[in-house]
Structures are given as structure tokens and as C-alpha cells.
Amino acid sequence: MSDGEFDRIARLSARFRGPAAPAIGIGDDAAVLPVVEGPLVVTVDASVEDVHFRRAWAPLDRLAERAVHAALSDLAAMGADPSLRGGGVLFALELPSQLSAAAFDSVIEGLARGAEANSAPVLGGNLTKSAKDTLSITTTAMGVARRPLLRSGARVGDIVYVTGAVGAARIGLEALLRGREREALFAPFVERWIAARAHIAQGLAIAPFATAAIDLSDGLAQDAAHLARASRVALLLRADAIDPADSQRDAALALGEDPLALTLSSGEDYVLLFTAPPSITPPVGEAIGVVREGDGVMIERNGVERPARGGWDHFGG
């Protein structure tokens, strides 16, 4: 079987063409989308080999699937639905020159699974050879939001929530970076990192009443600070509400890390942090703090407050 560009495009088209595809999608110079009934939310996210992942960490299909969920997580934070008419995903792939046909098909399968898991039609994309001979997956995701959630709407007195556990993915990533992924203690956390999932359903569930939201991709403390800054408020988080479970604490200590500090700096969990009025009981989420006057993010334990710090910066580390 040929490994040429057009053969690969044909295989992409065959895998991604389905009942959810747009009327004019892969096969023409551009996709043609229907008129959108509501605000269209658009995001783009890159997953680059040796920056975001290493091929040795997991099968290619799982790494590709993870890349799709990471991109769609931005839509989740905005309360946008990629399955509605006008929504979908596009993939720009940069492929190593020696990537085999089987490996390419594995990437296709992972992309398809990530899109299908979120009912997101694949609208098209681009295919090119990588200049650095590494794999890169850039995903453009679009979704319709009847009421887009922003970072800037939190109000003093609101309660701060998260839609899932925080910190497990970071432990998995640390285990991978240190070559300890085969140790039984770290196996569930490595799986948590690999099996990242966009919280689309949770974002849609909170969209009608949440005052602000953000996905936790760069770290709890850092992403909470982004929301606080945009809303011109301060967030006070309760240490007891985000203390890791015993297994997570044991794993952090085995890495020589402070469990709470690692949780605060944990990114790539892709759960949502959101704020809502105290008069509302959200259908999803656990309360971890409160919005108050001021700026920044503080963590409180036993009545003592200190600044919450940590997180990832692509250029600062």
C-alpha cells in the first residue's frame, strides 16, 4: 500500500466520512457548514511530540485521541456543543517522513475515536511532512453555545466548584517523565494522563447558571488565577476540599513531592473549574472555595491562608 499524500488523504476521508459529516466536507478545498443557530465558539490546540507527549508513552491511537479531547476541553469550558449544526473539528497533521502506514492508520483511529466520543463531525484539515521529523496534531474545534461561559463573570459570594478530581494526571505525567510508569503505584495515574477526557457534558450542564468557567489544563492554581484576574476578584480555595485521596498522596510522596503542592500545580486534568451563585445547587461539581473581594488565589487550611502557586508555562516552564 502506498504511503503517498493522496493515499493517506483517501484513508482519512474513508474513516471520517459518516452520518455526522457536513454536507460538503473532506474531498473539496474547504468544508461548507450550515448556518449556525447561536454563537459559534472556535478554538485551536496543538499536541506536539517531545513538547506535549513522547511516542514511547502510549500507543499512537491513544495519544491522538487524547489530543482531540484536550482541544475539545476548551469548548467544554465555554459551554459549547460540537455536535450541533455548525460544530465539528478539523485536524492539521505534521507527520514524520518515516511514519509507517500502520502508524498513520493508528493516528487516524485515535482522532476518529476522540471526535466520535464527543459527537463532533470531522470537517477536514491538512496533511504535511514535518520539518523536524516529529508528529504534531493541531485540532481546530468549533461548537455552538446558547450561552457562552466566560472567565470574567465571577461575583463576590459565588461558590467555586470543580467537575472532577484534580492532580491525578500530573502524577501520571511525572511518572512518565521519570521512567516510572511501569510501577504499580503509578499505573492508575499514568492511565489518567493518557485517558484525558473533555468535560463537554458537564460544561453544557452548568452553562445555564454558572457565572464563570475555565478548564484545568495548565494547573489548578494558575488557571484559577486566570479566572480571578479576568473577573477582577479573588478566589479562596479550601485545602481540605482539594486534599488528594490516600492513593494519590502516597504516589506524590513516592515521587518526592508535597501532595497538596502537586495538586495545586497540576495541569492536564481537563476538569472544569467554575463559579456559581450560592443559591444554586449545581447538577455536577464539588465545592472547593469561594469568591471574595481582592485579587489572586489563596489556599486556606485550619484558618491560615497562603498564596496558591504552581502551574505550567510553555515558555517559562
C-alpha positions as CSV (number, residue, x, y, z in Angstrom):
1,M,0.0,0.0,0.0
2,S,1.4,3.4,-1.0
3,D,2.4,5.9,1.7
4,G,1.9,8.9,-0.6
5,E,0.0,12.0,0.4
6,F,-3.2,11.3,-1.7
7,D,-3.4,7.7,-0.5
8,R,-3.3,9.0,3.1
9,I,-5.9,11.6,2.4
10,A,-8.2,8.9,0.9
11,R,-7.8,6.8,4.1
12,L,-8.6,9.9,6.2
13,S,-11.7,10.6,4.1
14,A,-12.9,7.0,4.4
15,R,-12.5,6.9,8.2
16,F,-14.1,10.3,8.9
17,R,-17.0,10.2,6.5
18,G,-20.1,9.3,8.4
19,P,-23.7,10.3,9.2
20,A,-22.4,13.3,11.2
21,A,-20.3,14.7,8.4
22,P,-21.2,18.1,6.9
23,A,-22.9,18.3,3.5
24,I,-19.6,19.3,1.9
25,G,-16.6,18.2,3.9
26,I,-13.4,16.2,3.2
27,G,-12.8,16.0,-0.6
28,D,-13.2,19.6,-1.5
29,D,-10.9,22.6,-0.9
30,A,-12.8,23.6,2.2
31,A,-15.8,22.4,4.2
32,V,-19.2,24.1,3.8
33,L,-21.1,24.4,7.1
34,P,-24.8,25.2,7.7
35,V,-25.9,28.5,9.2
36,V,-25.3,28.3,13.0
37,E,-28.2,28.9,15.3
38,G,-26.4,30.6,18.2
39,P,-22.8,31.9,19.0
40,L,-20.1,29.8,17.4
41,V,-17.2,29.1,19.8
42,V,-13.9,28.3,18.0
43,T,-10.6,27.1,19.5
44,V,-7.3,25.7,18.2
45,D,-4.9,23.4,20.2
46,A,-1.6,21.7,19.3
47,S,-0.2,18.5,20.6
48,V,3.4,18.2,19.6
49,E,5.8,15.3,20.0
50,D,8.6,16.0,22.6
51,V,6.6,19.0,23.8
52,H,3.3,17.6,24.9
53,F,4.0,13.8,24.6
54,R,6.5,11.2,23.7
55,R,5.7,8.4,21.4
56,A,7.1,5.9,23.9
57,W,4.5,6.8,26.4
58,A,1.4,5.2,24.8
59,P,0.2,3.7,21.5
60,L,-0.3,6.4,18.8
61,D,-4.1,5.9,18.7
62,R,-4.4,6.8,22.4
63,L,-2.1,9.8,22.1
64,A,-4.1,11.1,19.1
65,E,-7.4,10.5,20.9
66,R,-6.0,12.4,23.9
67,A,-5.1,15.4,21.6
68,V,-8.7,15.6,20.4
69,H,-10.1,15.7,24.0
70,A,-7.5,18.3,25.0
71,A,-8.8,20.6,22.2
72,L,-12.4,20.0,22.9
73,S,-11.9,20.8,26.6
74,D,-11.8,24.5,25.6
75,L,-15.3,24.1,24.2
76,A,-16.4,22.4,27.4
77,A,-15.2,25.4,29.5
78,M,-17.3,27.7,27.3
79,G,-20.4,25.6,27.5
80,A,-20.2,24.9,23.7
81,D,-21.5,21.8,22.0
82,P,-19.5,20.4,19.0
83,S,-22.4,18.1,17.9
84,L,-24.8,20.9,17.0
85,R,-25.1,22.1,13.4
86,G,-22.1,24.2,12.5
87,G,-19.8,22.4,15.1
88,G,-17.1,20.0,14.5
89,V,-13.3,19.5,14.3
90,L,-10.5,19.9,11.8
91,F,-7.1,18.3,12.1
92,A,-3.8,19.7,10.8
93,L,-1.2,16.8,10.9
94,E,2.5,17.1,10.5
95,L,3.9,13.6,10.0
96,P,7.4,12.2,10.3
97,S,8.8,11.2,6.9
98,Q,9.3,7.6,8.1
99,L,5.9,7.1,9.7
100,S,4.6,3.8,8.5
101,A,1.1,3.2,7.0
102,A,0.1,1.2,10.1
103,A,1.2,4.0,12.4
104,F,-0.6,6.6,10.3
105,D,-3.8,4.5,10.5
106,S,-3.4,4.3,14.2
107,V,-3.3,8.1,14.4
108,I,-6.5,8.3,12.2
109,E,-8.2,5.8,14.5
110,G,-7.4,7.8,17.6
111,L,-8.6,11.1,16.0
112,A,-11.8,9.4,14.9
113,R,-12.5,8.0,18.4
114,G,-11.9,11.3,20.1
115,A,-14.3,13.1,17.7
116,E,-16.9,10.3,17.9
117,A,-16.8,10.3,21.7
118,N,-18.0,13.9,21.6
119,S,-20.3,13.6,18.6
120,A,-18.1,16.1,16.8
121,P,-18.1,15.8,12.9
122,V,-14.7,15.8,11.3
123,L,-14.9,18.7,8.8
124,G,-11.4,18.4,7.2
125,G,-7.9,19.6,7.8
126,N,-4.4,19.5,6.3
127,L,-1.6,17.0,5.9
128,T,2.1,17.8,5.6
129,K,5.5,16.3,6.3
130,S,7.1,17.5,9.5
131,A,10.2,19.7,9.1
132,K,11.6,18.4,12.4
133,D,10.5,14.7,11.7
134,T,8.2,14.7,14.7
135,L,4.5,14.1,15.0
136,S,2.2,17.1,15.5
137,I,-1.6,17.2,15.8
138,T,-3.3,20.6,15.6
139,T,-7.0,20.5,16.3
140,T,-9.4,23.3,15.5
141,A,-12.7,22.7,17.3
142,M,-16.0,24.5,16.9
143,G,-19.1,24.3,18.9
144,V,-22.4,26.2,19.4
145,A,-23.1,27.8,22.8
146,R,-26.5,29.1,23.5
147,R,-25.0,31.0,26.4
148,P,-21.2,31.1,26.2
149,L,-19.4,30.8,29.6
150,L,-16.6,33.3,30.1
151,R,-13.8,33.6,32.7
152,S,-14.9,37.1,33.5
153,G,-18.3,36.7,35.2
154,A,-17.4,35.5,38.8
155,R,-19.0,37.6,41.5
156,V,-18.2,38.1,45.2
157,G,-20.0,35.5,47.2
158,D,-20.1,32.9,44.4
159,I,-19.0,29.3,45.2
160,V,-16.1,27.8,43.4
161,Y,-16.5,24.2,42.0
162,V,-14.6,21.6,40.1
163,T,-16.2,18.9,37.9
164,G,-13.8,16.2,38.9
165,A,-10.7,15.2,40.9
166,V,-7.6,17.3,40.5
167,G,-4.0,16.2,40.5
168,A,-4.0,12.6,39.2
169,A,-2.9,13.4,35.7
170,R,0.1,15.4,36.9
171,I,1.3,12.4,38.9
172,G,0.9,10.2,35.8
173,L,2.9,12.7,33.8
174,E,5.7,12.9,36.4
175,A,5.9,9.1,36.5
176,L,6.2,9.0,32.7
177,L,8.9,11.8,32.7
178,R,10.9,9.9,35.3
179,G,10.5,6.5,33.6
180,R,8.5,5.0,36.5
181,E,5.3,4.4,34.6
182,R,5.6,0.6,35.0
183,E,5.5,0.7,38.8
184,A,2.1,-0.5,40.1
185,L,1.7,2.5,42.4
186,F,1.7,4.9,39.4
187,A,-0.2,2.8,36.8
188,P,-3.7,4.4,37.5
189,F,-2.3,7.9,37.4
190,V,-0.5,7.2,34.1
191,E,-3.8,5.9,32.7
192,R,-5.5,9.1,34.0
193,W,-3.0,11.2,32.0
194,I,-3.3,9.1,28.8
195,A,-7.1,8.8,29.0
196,A,-7.8,12.6,29.2
197,R,-11.5,13.4,28.6
198,A,-13.1,16.7,27.7
199,H,-16.0,17.5,30.1
200,I,-18.4,18.5,27.3
201,A,-21.5,17.2,29.1
202,Q,-20.5,18.9,32.4
203,G,-20.0,22.2,30.6
204,L,-23.4,22.0,29.0
205,A,-24.9,21.1,32.4
206,I,-23.5,24.2,34.1
207,A,-23.9,26.7,31.2
208,P,-27.4,27.9,32.2
209,F,-26.3,29.2,35.6
210,A,-22.5,29.3,36.0
211,T,-21.1,32.8,36.3
212,A,-17.6,31.9,35.0
213,A,-15.6,28.8,34.0
214,I,-12.2,27.6,32.8
215,D,-10.7,24.2,32.1
216,L,-7.8,23.0,34.2
217,S,-5.1,22.5,31.5
218,D,-2.2,24.4,33.0
219,G,-2.7,23.8,36.7
220,L,-5.4,24.5,39.4
221,A,-3.6,27.5,41.0
222,Q,-2.7,29.0,37.6
223,D,-6.0,28.5,35.9
224,A,-7.9,29.7,38.9
225,A,-5.7,32.8,38.8
226,H,-6.7,33.4,35.2
227,L,-10.3,33.3,36.2
228,A,-9.8,35.6,39.2
229,R,-7.9,38.1,37.1
230,A,-10.5,38.2,34.3
231,S,-13.3,38.6,36.9
232,R,-11.4,41.1,39.0
233,V,-12.0,39.1,42.2
234,A,-10.1,36.8,44.5
235,L,-10.6,33.1,45.0
236,L,-10.2,31.4,48.3
237,L,-9.7,27.6,48.0
238,R,-10.1,25.2,50.9
239,A,-7.2,22.8,51.3
240,D,-9.5,20.2,52.8
241,A,-11.7,20.2,49.7
242,I,-8.8,19.5,47.3
243,D,-6.6,17.3,49.5
244,P,-5.8,14.2,47.4
245,A,-7.1,10.7,48.2
246,D,-4.7,8.4,50.1
247,S,-3.5,6.6,46.9
248,Q,-2.7,10.0,45.2
249,R,-1.0,11.2,48.4
250,D,1.1,8.0,48.5
251,A,2.1,8.4,44.9
252,A,3.1,12.0,45.3
253,L,5.2,11.2,48.3
254,A,6.9,8.4,46.4
255,L,7.9,11.0,43.8
256,G,9.3,13.2,46.5
257,E,6.6,15.8,46.0
258,D,4.3,17.6,48.5
259,P,0.8,16.2,47.8
260,L,-1.0,19.5,48.1
261,A,1.6,21.5,46.2
262,L,1.5,19.0,43.4
263,T,-2.3,19.2,43.3
264,L,-2.2,23.0,43.1
265,S,0.3,22.9,40.2
266,S,-1.5,20.0,38.5
267,G,-2.5,20.6,34.8
268,E,-3.9,18.4,32.1
269,D,-6.7,17.1,34.3
270,Y,-9.2,18.8,31.9
271,V,-11.9,19.1,34.5
272,L,-13.7,22.4,34.7
273,L,-13.4,25.0,37.4
274,F,-16.5,27.2,37.6
275,T,-18.3,29.6,39.9
276,A,-22.0,29.8,40.6
277,P,-24.3,31.8,43.0
278,P,-24.7,30.3,46.5
279,S,-28.4,30.0,45.9
280,I,-27.9,27.3,43.2
281,T,-27.0,23.6,43.7
282,P,-25.2,22.6,40.5
283,P,-26.0,19.2,38.9
284,V,-22.3,18.5,38.7
285,G,-19.2,19.6,40.6
286,E,-17.8,19.7,44.1
287,A,-17.4,22.9,46.1
288,I,-13.8,23.8,46.8
289,G,-13.9,27.5,47.7
290,V,-15.5,30.9,47.5
291,V,-15.2,34.1,45.5
292,R,-14.4,37.3,47.5
293,E,-13.1,40.8,47.0
294,G,-9.5,41.3,46.1
295,D,-7.2,39.6,43.6
296,G,-5.2,36.4,43.3
297,V,-5.8,32.9,44.6
298,M,-5.3,31.9,48.3
299,I,-5.4,28.4,49.9
300,E,-6.8,28.0,53.4
301,R,-6.1,25.3,55.9
302,N,-7.1,25.5,59.6
303,G,-7.8,29.2,59.4
304,V,-4.4,30.0,57.9
305,E,-4.2,31.4,54.4
306,R,-1.3,31.5,51.9
307,P,-1.0,32.2,48.2
308,A,-1.7,29.3,45.9
309,R,1.0,28.9,43.4
310,G,2.1,26.5,40.6
311,G,1.2,25.6,37.1
312,W,2.7,25.2,33.6
313,D,4.0,27.9,31.3
314,H,5.2,26.8,27.8
315,F,7.9,29.4,27.7
316,G,8.7,29.7,31.4
317,G,8.4,26.0,32.4
